[in-house]
Amino acid sequence: MSTSHWIERSEFARSGQVDNRTRVLALRVRTGSGTECAYCHKPIGAETVEHEVDAMVFAGLRVLHFHRICQHLWESTAG
């Protein structure tokens, strides 16, 4: 049985949870709080938009903070 065939038939594929790296559970958008961005590691200032993401990653459930563009970059590389 090929790998792709096994993935298509797995419980994860049927549940829509095929992503091996991360799964976003919730996203909140707010004014920057000064927290360090999980992607670029720079502070998210009050003059910018902060994306707060609840994500299931290898280490477990985490709350991650991103600049708007950093969150989009992170999502594009998270799969």
Secondary structure as the mmCIF struct_conf table of DSSP 4:
data_model
#
loop_
_struct_conf.conf_type_id
_struct_conf.id
_struct_conf.beg_label_comp_id
_struct_conf.beg_label_asym_id
_struct_conf.beg_label_seq_id
_struct_conf.end_label_comp_id
_struct_conf.end_label_asym_id
_struct_conf.end_label_seq_id
HELX_RH_AL_P HELX_RH_AL_P1 THR A 3 ARG A 9
BEND BEND1 SER A 10 SER A 10
HELX_RH_AL_P HELX_RH_AL_P2 GLU A 11 SER A 15
TURN_TY1_P TURN_TY1_P1 GLY A 16 GLY A 16
BEND BEND2 ASN A 20 ARG A 21
STRN STRN1 THR A 22 THR A 31
BEND BEND3 GLY A 34 GLY A 34
HELX_LH_PP_P HELX_LH_PP_P1 THR A 35 THR A 35
STRN STRN2 GLU A 36 GLU A 36
HELX_LH_PP_P HELX_LH_PP_P2 CYS A 37 CYS A 37
TURN_TY1_P TURN_TY1_P2 ALA A 38 CYS A 40
STRN STRN3 PRO A 43 PRO A 43
TURN_TY1_P TURN_TY1_P3 ALA A 46 GLU A 47
BEND BEND4 THR A 48 THR A 48
STRN STRN4 VAL A 49 VAL A 57
TURN_TY1_P TURN_TY1_P4 PHE A 58 ALA A 59
STRN STRN5 GLY A 60 HIS A 67
HELX_RH_AL_P HELX_RH_AL_P3 ARG A 68 THR A 77
#
